[in-house]
Amino acid sequence: MDRETLDVYLKYERLDKTVFQGMSIQELFDLRHDMLAFRNKLGELLKQ
């Protein structure tokens, strides 16, 4: 796993439902963006 992917995983590994409930719309949008990038990166790794 490359460093960027590992950083995203570690950043969001500990999130639970209560954390999401306290987030602003911008924070949720940023989280979604990071998760989509993470998903795309995983897809690229699986194709190799």
NORKANOR-V447438 format. One record per helix or strand of 2 or more residues. SS is the DSSP state (H for helix, E for strand). FROM is the first residue (numbers start at 1). TO is the last residue. If there is no record, write none. Layout:
# NORKANOR-V447438
ss=<SS/SS>
from=<FROM/FROM>
to=<TO/TO>
This chain:
# NORKANOR-V447438
ss=<H/H/H>
from=<3/17/25>
to=<12/21/47>
